[in-house]
Amino acid sequence: MQPPAEREPPEKLHQELLDDSSLNLNFIVLVVTSCIIATLGLLTNSAAVIIGAMIVAPLMNPLRGLALGALLADRVLLRQSLNALGMGIAVAILTSSLIGSLFQIPALSFGSEILARTQPTLADLGVALAAGGVSGFAKIRPKISDVLAGTAIAVALMPPLCVVGISLSQQSLPYSGGAFLLFLTNLLGITLACILTFIWGGYTLDLRRMQRALLWFASLTGILLIPLTFGLFTLIRQEQLKALVKEVLQRETVTVGQQTQLLNLSLTGPNFPWENTPEKLSITVSNKSGKPLTAKQVQELERFLERRIGKKLTLTLRVFEFQEVTSQEQIS
C-alpha cells in the first residue's frame, strides 16, 4: 500500500470519478467525434487517423468509475458508470454502422486495420491489464499526468466498437463477434487492473467488498480465456501454415514457383471454434511469363495443397502483370 501523502484523497478521487462518469452532452459529443474519426481511419486503413481518435475518446472514464464503484459497492457510482458506458457503446456501434453503410466496403475488402481487431488473443488481455494498471495508477497519483494514460488506453476501446458497427453494416457476424470479444477483453481487463490498483492504493479496507469485486471481474475475465486461448493458438498455427504453404508453392509448383513471382500471402480462418468453414488463402503474384492464369490452375493448386499439407483451403489468386524496364532500352 502506498503512503497516504502520495495518493489522491479518497473523497477527492470518488468525486472526480463521479464527475468523469457522468452521462452528459460533453460525453456524447466526444463519443460521436472519436467514433467518426476511428471509423474513417479503419475504412481508409489509416493507422494515423485511428491514433487520432484516441485523443478524444472518453470511454476510459466510466471504466475507472466502474472499478471504484464495484470496489466500494457504491450504487450511485456503479449506476452512473454503467449508464455512461452503455450509452457510449450503443452510440459508437450505431454511428460506425451508419458510416459503414454509406461507404459500403464489403467484408472481403476489409483492410488490415479492421481485420487486426477481429481475432483477439491472450496477448490482447495482457495489454488491457497493463493499460488498466497504468490508468488507475495515474489517477491515484496527483503528480502524474492523467491525460497520457487515458489517451493511450482509449485507443483500445473505441476502434473495436467501430469494427463491430462496420461489420454489422456489411452483415459480417464473424467479424463483428470477434471485434466485440476484443472490446469485452479490453473492458474487463482494464477494469480488473484498475480494481487491483485501487486496492494497492488503499482505497478500501472492507475485505468482504474487496473479495466480491475481485471475484466478479476475475470470473468474467476468466470466461474470456477460452476464446482468447483459442485465438492465440489459431494465430500461431496460421503463421506456421503460411510459412509451409509459401515454401511448398515456391519450391514445388510451376504456377507460383516459375510462371509468377509471389508478392504476398494471407490466410484467414474461423474466428471461433464452432465455425465449420474452410480457411481462405489469398495469394498475390506478379505474372512473369505473360501467359494468363486460368481457373483450372487455381483448382489444381487447391487440390495440390490439400494433398501436400492435408488441409482443404479456398484459394484466391490475385495476379499483376510483370514488367521489366532498363535504362538501356531505346525510346522509339
C-alpha positions in Angstrom: 0.0 0.0 0.0 1.4 3.4 -0.9 1.8 6.2 1.7 -1.3 8.3 2.2 0.7 11.5 1.4 1.5 10.3 -2.1 -2.0 9.3 -3.1 -5.2 11.1 -4.1 -7.5 11.7 -1.1 -10.4 9.1 -1.2 -13.1 11.7 -1.2 -11.5 13.7 -4.0 -10.9 10.5 -6.1 -14.6 9.5 -5.6 -15.9 12.9 -6.6 -13.6 13.1 -9.7 -14.7 9.6 -10.9 -18.3 10.5 -10.2 -17.9 13.6 -12.4 -15.9 11.7 -15.1 -18.6 9.0 -15.3 -21.5 11.5 -15.9 -23.6 10.9 -18.9 -23.9 14.4 -20.4 -23.6 16.3 -23.6 -19.8 16.5 -23.4 -19.6 12.7 -23.1 -21.9 12.1 -26.1 -20.1 14.6 -28.3 -16.7 13.1 -27.5 -18.0 9.6 -28.2 -19.6 10.6 -31.6 -16.5 12.6 -32.6 -14.0 9.9 -31.7 -16.2 7.2 -33.3 -16.3 9.1 -36.6 -12.6 9.6 -36.6 -11.8 6.0 -35.8 -14.4 4.6 -38.3 -13.0 6.7 -41.1 -9.5 5.6 -40.1 -10.5 2.0 -40.2 -12.3 2.3 -43.5 -9.3 4.0 -45.1 -6.9 1.7 -43.4 -5.0 4.6 -41.8 -3.3 3.9 -38.5 -2.5 7.6 -38.0 -6.2 8.6 -38.2 -7.1 5.8 -35.8 -4.5 7.0 -33.3 -6.0 10.5 -33.6 -9.4 9.0 -32.4 -7.8 8.1 -29.0 -7.2 11.7 -28.2 -10.9 12.5 -27.8 -12.4 9.1 -26.8 -13.9 9.3 -23.3 -14.8 5.6 -22.7 -11.9 5.1 -20.2 -13.5 7.5 -17.7 -16.6 5.4 -16.8 -14.5 2.3 -16.6 -12.4 3.7 -13.8 -15.7 4.8 -12.1 -17.0 1.2 -12.6 -13.9 -0.1 -10.9 -14.1 2.1 -7.8 -17.9 1.7 -7.7 -17.6 -2.1 -7.6 -14.8 -1.9 -5.0 -16.8 0.3 -2.7 -20.2 -1.2 -3.5 -21.2 2.4 -4.3 -24.6 2.0 -6.2 -24.7 5.6 -7.3 -21.2 5.5 -8.9 -21.9 2.0 -10.3 -25.2 3.0 -11.9 -23.8 6.2 -13.3 -20.7 4.5 -14.8 -22.8 1.7 -16.3 -25.2 4.2 -17.8 -22.5 6.2 -19.4 -20.7 3.1 -20.6 -23.8 1.5 -22.1 -24.8 4.7 -23.9 -21.3 5.1 -25.2 -21.2 1.6 -26.6 -24.7 1.9 -28.2 -23.8 5.3 -29.8 -20.4 4.1 -31.1 -21.9 1.0 -32.7 -24.8 2.9 -34.3 -22.6 5.7 -35.6 -20.0 3.4 -37.1 -22.7 1.2 -38.6 -24.3 4.2 -40.4 -20.9 5.3 -41.7 -20.2 1.7 -42.8 -23.5 1.6 -44.7 -22.6 4.8 -46.5 -19.1 3.6 -47.6 -20.4 0.1 -48.5 -17.0 -1.6 -48.4 -17.6 -5.4 -48.5 -16.2 -7.6 -45.8 -14.0 -9.3 -48.3 -12.2 -6.0 -48.9 -11.7 -5.0 -45.3 -8.2 -3.6 -44.7 -5.6 -4.8 -42.2 -6.6 -2.3 -39.5 -10.1 -3.8 -39.4 -9.0 -7.4 -39.6 -6.4 -6.9 -36.9 -9.3 -6.3 -34.5 -11.4 -9.3 -35.3 -9.2 -12.1 -33.8 -8.3 -11.2 -30.2 -5.8 -13.4 -28.3 -4.4 -13.7 -24.8 -1.9 -11.0 -25.8 -4.7 -8.5 -26.0 -5.8 -9.4 -22.5 -2.2 -8.7 -21.3 -2.2 -5.3 -23.0 -5.6 -4.5 -21.4 -4.4 -5.4 -17.9 -1.2 -3.4 -18.3 -3.1 -0.4 -19.7 -5.7 -0.5 -16.9 -3.0 -0.6 -14.3 -1.3 2.4 -15.8 -4.6 4.3 -15.9 -5.5 3.5 -12.4 -2.0 4.4 -11.1 -2.1 7.7 -12.9 -5.5 8.5 -11.4 -4.4 8.0 -7.8 -1.1 9.8 -8.1 -1.6 13.6 -8.2 1.8 14.2 -9.6 1.3 12.0 -12.7 -0.4 13.4 -15.7 -3.7 11.6 -16.3 -4.0 12.7 -19.9 -1.3 10.4 -21.3 -2.6 7.3 -19.6 -6.2 8.0 -20.6 -5.2 8.7 -24.2 -3.1 5.6 -24.5 -5.9 3.4 -23.3 -8.8 4.9 -25.2 -7.4 3.6 -28.5 -8.0 0.1 -27.2 -11.7 0.7 -26.6 -13.2 2.8 -29.5 -11.7 1.0 -32.6 -13.1 -2.4 -31.7 -16.6 -0.9 -31.2 -16.3 0.8 -34.6 -15.3 -2.5 -36.2 -18.4 -4.1 -34.7 -20.5 -1.4 -36.4 -18.7 -1.6 -39.7 -19.0 -5.4 -39.8 -22.7 -5.3 -38.9 -23.4 -2.8 -41.7 -22.0 -5.5 -44.1 -23.8 -8.4 -42.4 -20.5 -9.9 -41.3 -21.3 -11.6 -38.0 -18.0 -13.4 -37.5 -16.0 -10.1 -37.8 -18.4 -8.2 -35.6 -18.3 -11.0 -33.0 -14.5 -11.1 -32.9 -14.3 -7.3 -32.6 -16.9 -7.3 -29.7 -14.9 -10.0 -28.0 -11.8 -7.8 -28.2 -13.8 -4.9 -26.7 -15.0 -7.1 -23.8 -11.5 -8.3 -23.3 -10.3 -4.7 -23.0 -13.2 -3.6 -20.9 -12.8 -6.4 -18.3 -9.0 -6.4 -18.3 -8.8 -2.6 -17.8 -11.5 -2.6 -15.0 -9.9 -5.6 -13.2 -6.5 -3.9 -13.3 -8.0 -0.6 -12.0 -9.6 -2.5 -9.1 -6.2 -4.1 -8.2 -4.5 -0.7 -8.4 -7.2 1.0 -6.2 -6.7 -1.9 -3.7 -3.0 -1.3 -3.7 -3.6 2.4 -3.2 -5.5 1.7 0.0 -8.9 2.9 -1.2 -10.8 0.1 0.6 -10.4 -1.6 3.9 -13.5 -3.8 3.6 -12.2 -7.3 2.9 -15.7 -8.6 2.0 -16.3 -5.9 -0.6 -12.9 -6.3 -2.0 -13.3 -10.1 -2.4 -16.7 -9.6 -4.0 -15.5 -7.1 -6.6 -12.4 -9.2 -7.4 -14.5 -12.4 -7.7 -17.0 -10.9 -10.1 -14.5 -9.3 -12.5 -11.9 -12.1 -12.3 -14.6 -14.7 -13.1 -15.9 -12.7 -16.1 -12.4 -12.2 -17.3 -11.6 -15.9 -16.8 -14.5 -16.9 -19.0 -12.9 -15.0 -21.9 -9.7 -17.1 -21.5 -11.3 -19.9 -23.5 -11.9 -18.0 -26.8 -8.7 -15.9 -26.3 -6.6 -19.0 -25.9 -8.2 -20.5 -29.0 -7.4 -17.2 -30.8 -3.7 -17.4 -29.7 -3.2 -21.0 -30.9 -5.1 -20.2 -34.1 -2.8 -17.3 -34.8 0.3 -19.4 -34.2 -1.0 -22.2 -36.3 -1.9 -19.9 -39.2 1.6 -18.3 -39.2 3.2 -21.8 -39.3 0.8 -22.9 -42.0 1.5 -19.7 -44.1 5.2 -20.4 -43.9 4.7 -24.0 -45.0 2.3 -23.1 -47.9 4.7 -20.4 -49.1 7.6 -22.8 -49.2 5.6 -25.6 -50.9 4.2 -23.2 -53.6 7.6 -21.7 -54.5 9.6 -24.9 -54.5 7.1 -27.5 -55.8 4.7 -25.7 -58.2 5.2 -24.2 -61.7 2.4 -21.7 -61.4 3.9 -19.9 -58.4 7.4 -21.1 -58.5 8.2 -20.4 -62.1 5.4 -18.7 -64.0 4.8 -16.0 -61.4 6.6 -14.2 -58.6 5.0 -14.5 -55.1 4.3 -11.0 -53.7 2.0 -11.6 -50.7 0.3 -14.4 -49.0 -2.5 -14.1 -46.4 -4.5 -16.8 -44.6 -7.8 -16.2 -42.8 -9.8 -18.7 -40.9 -12.8 -19.1 -38.5 -12.8 -16.7 -35.5 -14.5 -19.2 -33.2 -14.1 -23.0 -32.6 -17.7 -23.7 -33.6 -17.3 -22.2 -37.1 -17.1 -25.0 -39.6 -15.8 -23.0 -42.5 -12.6 -23.7 -44.6 -9.7 -21.4 -44.3 -9.2 -18.9 -47.1 -5.8 -18.5 -48.7 -5.2 -15.3 -50.7 -2.1 -15.1 -52.9 -0.9 -12.1 -54.7 1.5 -12.8 -57.6 3.2 -11.0 -60.5 2.9 -12.8 -63.8 6.4 -13.1 -65.3 5.5 -15.4 -68.2 2.9 -13.2 -69.9 0.6 -16.2 -70.2 -2.8 -15.7 -68.5 -3.6 -17.8 -65.4 -6.8 -19.9 -65.5 -9.4 -21.1 -63.1 -8.1 -24.6 -63.8 -4.7 -23.7 -62.5 -6.3 -22.4 -59.3 -8.3 -25.6 -58.9 -5.1 -27.7 -59.4 -3.3 -25.6 -56.8 -6.1 -26.2 -54.3 -6.0 -29.9 -54.9 -2.2 -30.0 -54.7 -2.1 -28.1 -51.4 -4.8 -30.4 -50.0 -2.7 -33.4 -50.8 0.6 -31.8 -49.7 -0.4 -30.3 -46.4 -3.5 -32.4 -45.6 -5.9 -29.5 -45.3 -8.5 -28.0 -47.6 -8.0 -24.3 -48.4 -10.2 -22.0 -50.5 -7.7 -20.3 -52.8 -7.9 -16.8 -54.4 -5.2 -15.8 -56.8 -4.6 -12.0 -57.4 -2.4 -11.5 -60.5 -0.4 -8.4 -61.5 1.3 -8.2 -64.8 5.1 -8.2 -64.6 7.1 -5.5 -66.5 10.8 -5.1 -66.6 12.3 -1.8 -67.9 16.0 -0.9 -68.0 17.8 2.4 -68.7 19.5 0.8 -71.8 16.2 0.5 -73.8 15.8 2.9 -76.7 12.9 5.2 -76.7 11.1 4.9 -80.1 
